[in-house]
Structure formats: C-alpha cells, structure tokens
Amino acid sequence: MKKFVFGSFKVDKQRFMLIVKAVLGLSFIFVLGFSFKKLLEIVSPDAKARLSTELISSASESAFVEGNFDKAIDELSQAIRLDTSNVVAYVMRGRVYVNLKLYSEAIKDLNKAIAKGESNSEVYLYRAQIHFLMDDYASAFADYSQSIEYTPNTEAYAGKGEVYFQMNQLREAIACYTKAIELFPENHKAYFARSKAYSMQSMYENALSDVDEALKLEPSMEIYRKNREFIVSMMNSGTKNQDYRNQDF
C-alpha cells in the first residue's frame, strides 16, 4: 500500500484520505511539503476531533480484531495528538498497553483519562485490574471500591474478592464473590474463585457445589475440572485449611 510521509509520520492512503476529508471540510487540499505538525496547525478543532475519533475506531479494529497492538498504539497516539482532550483514546491506549504487558504505561494513560474528567465505573475497573496484575493490592482494592461506588458491577466485586483472597481474608473474599454472583448469576469465574476460598476454609461441600456450578456454566474449562478433582481428593484425605493461593488452577 502506498505511504505518504509527513515529517516523522507515515500515513497510508486510507488515513491520508481521512485527513483530506477532515481538513477544514474542503474537497481539495494541500501541498505534500506540509509536515504533519504543520498540517495539524491548519485543521479546525472540529475536524481534528472527527479524525481523532476515526483513528480510535481504526485502532479498535487493529487491536481487538487484527491483534496488531503496535499499530493500535501508533493510531491512538496520533489520535491523542489530534485531540488531547479525547479521553477515550487514553483509556483505549491504556487497555492496549496491558496486552503488551506495559503496565506502567497503561496506568499513566488511565491516570491522564481520570485527570481529564473520565471518572466512571469502567475506567476505575480497568485501572484496578492493572494494579492487581502489578501486585499492588492496596491500589487495586481502592480502585475496585471506587468502581463499585460509581456503579455496582460483577467484575469489580469479583476483583475485590481476589484482593481479599490474596490477603487471606477469606470471609470478606467470599462475601465479594457472592455479590458478584448476585449481580451476574452466569459469572462462572466468580463461582470458581469462591470455590477456592471455601476450600481454604475446609468448607468442601460448598466448594464442590460452586465448582460444579462453574462447570455447568462453562464445561470446556479444564482448570475447573482439575480444581474439582483436587477438592474431592482433599475431602477424601481429610486435609484441612489447604492454601490455594499459589495453585496453578
């Protein structure tokens, strides 16, 4: 595909045409000697916003359909340069960074989104999940709680349960998993997580019931079957208070 070069940016034909259409709403435009920076100087704010949105849509396809995360980062970075107030671009770029395991960069983008006014249940949920991946349980707990404060949701309650589980606060973990299930009864991951918490309290009948429910909802999960076998073996051997936090399942 033919590429057009603006300064340090390479723009393919499709994106080139988007720029042409966006610039001041004119049907014709410009001398190729313009740098990308110079081009942005003559684009109206509304046109920049439209093109920024187009780039976000393209990045979504690049990342979550094509699996091309590097391309998505490039598109989202350009979207942000076009419209620095576009908090959606920051949030999405943060999510893409997670797929690249660039957790610190992801946190920075979500912090920027929040600082620019994007305060809602989802953005705090995303940031909580990243903090958890970084083993920053205190920050994860705070963000899960903030997510719930905006809108009670199954993911945040389940995530909060995971924090309690890692801290070995099992009653609190079970309570959070239970709330996650109440909000979304098909949440097989919450059933599975609660089964592990019950097992650590030697409440094997409850654990077995939960893992069976998880398997009913998601029969293809081999990890659930392994967990079920483990619970049964613990029941048969009479083992008490087994620590499951470092188990593979």
N, C-alpha and C positions, 0 to 999 in steps of 0.2 A: 504494500500500500504506500502511495506517495506521501512523503512527510514535508511539512512546511516548517521552517525554523524561525523562531522569534527569540533572539538573544540566546539564552541557555535552554529554551524550551523547544521540544519537537512536538508538533501538532499534526495528527493525521488529518486526512481530507474531511472526514465526517465532523471532527471537532472544529476544523477550520471553518466549515460552513456554518456551524453553530455560532462561532464568533462573528462571522459576517452578518448573520441574521440579527445578532444581539446588538451590534454597534449602532446606537442611535436610531434604530428602526429603519435604516436606509436600505434600499435594494441593491446598492453598489457600494464598494468601499475599497480601498486603501492601497497604498504603495507597500510592496513587500519589504521595503527597507525599514519599516517600523519595527522596533524591538517590542517584545511582549509587554514590558513595563510602559513603553510609550503608548502602546495600544490601549492599555488599561486607563491611561490618563484621558483618553477621548471617549471612553464608553460611559454612558449615563448610568447613574446608580441603579435605576430600574433594570437596565439591560444587564448590568453586572449580576444583579440578583437572579435574573432569569437564567443566565448562563451558569451561575453557581449551582442552581437547582438542577439544571441539565447534567452537570458534571457529577452531582451526587447520585442521580438516577443511573448514570453510566457506571459509577463506582460500585453501586449496589450489585449491578449485574456482573461486573468484573470480579468482585469478591465472592459473592454468595451463589453465583451461577457457574462462572468460569473457574473459580478458585484461584484467580490471579490476584493475590493480595498486594503484591508490589505495585501493580498497575493501579489498583484501587487507591493505595496510599498517594500515588502521584496525582490522580484525578481529584482526590479530596483536598490535597494540599493546594492545588490550583483553585479549587472551589473556595477555599478559605482566603486565598489571596484576592480573589474577585470580590468577596463579600465577607469581611472579618466578623460581621455580626451574625453570620449563619451558624447558629449553634448546632443544627442538625449535622453539619459537616464535621464539627468537632466530635460529636457523640459517635458518629459512624466511623470516623478515623480511629477513635479510641477502641471501638469494637474490632476493627481490622487489625490494629496493633496486637490485640490479645491473641488473634490467630497466628501471629508471627512470634508470639511469646515475648513481645516487647512491653512488659507490664508497666514499667516506669513511664514510658511514653504514653501508654494508654491512660494512666492516672492523670498525667499532665493535661491531656486533651479533655478529659471529663471534668477536671478542676476548672479549666477555662470555660467549658459549657455552663457549669454551675455559676461561675463568676459573672457570666454574661446573661444570667437570668433563667437558665434552663433548669429550674428546680421542680422536679416531679418524681413520681414513684419509680419510673423506669431508669432514669439516669443514676439515681442513688443505688438502685438494684445492681446496675452494671458495675458501678464503682465498688460496691460491696463484694461482688464476685471476684473482682481483680485483687482486692485487698486479701481475700481469702486465699487465692492462688499464691500470693506472696507471703503467706503465713502471718499476715498482720491481722490477727483475730480481733483485736480491740477496735481497729478502724472498720473492719468488716461488720462487726456487731453494731457499731454506731450507724453505719450506712444502711444496713438491713432494717434497723429500727426506724430510721428516717423514711425509708421507702414505705414501710407499713403505715407510718403516720400520715403520709400523703394518701395512699390507697392500700388497704389491706389486700395482700396478694399471696398466692400459694408459694411462689418462688422465694419471696423474702422470708416467709415463715420457715420454709424448709432450710433456707440458708442460715437463718438464725439458729435453727436446731443443730445444724452442722457445727456452728461455732461452739455451742454448748457441749456438743458431743466431744469435740476435740479438747475441751476444757474439763472433761469428765464430769460435767454437771448433767447427769442423765435424766433426772426428773424434769428439769427445765427443757432438755432436748426433746423428750417425749411429748411434752405439752406443745411445743412449737410444731413438731411433726403432725400432731393430731389436728392442730389448727390448719395446717397446710392441706390436710386431707379433707377437712370440713369445707374448705373453700373450693377444693377441686378433688372430688372423690376418685377421679381417674389418675391421680398422681401416683403412679407406681413407684417412682423413686422415693417418695416420702414413706410409703409402706415399707420399702426395703430398708431405708435408713432407720425407721422406728423399730424394725425387727432386730437390728443390730444393737440398738440401745436397750431393748427389752432383754436381749441375750446377755448383755453385760451386767444386767441386774438379776440374772438367772431366772427370768420370767419366760421360760422356754415355750410354754403353751401360747402365750401372747406372741412371742417371736415367730413361732411356726405359723400361726394364723396370719400374721402380717406378710410373711414371705410367700405364703400360698396365695394371698390376695394380689401381691405384686406379680406373681407368675400368671395368675388368671388374666391380669390386665396386659401383661407383656410376656407371652410364653416363650419368645425367642431369646430371652436374656439368660445366657448360660451362667452368668455370675450369680443370678438368683438361685439357680439350681444347686450350684456349689455351696451357697450360703445355707440352703435348706439341708443339704447333706451334713454340713458342719453342725447345724443346730441339733439335728437328730442324733449325731454322734455325741454331742455334749449331754443331751438328755439321757442317753443310754449309759454313759460313763459316770454320770452324776457330778461332772465338773461344775464348779460354781464360780461366778464372777470372772469369767474369761474376758480379757481386754481385747476388743476387736479393732481398736483404732488403727493399728498397723497391719491389719489383714489386707490381702490383695483384693478381696471382694468388698 
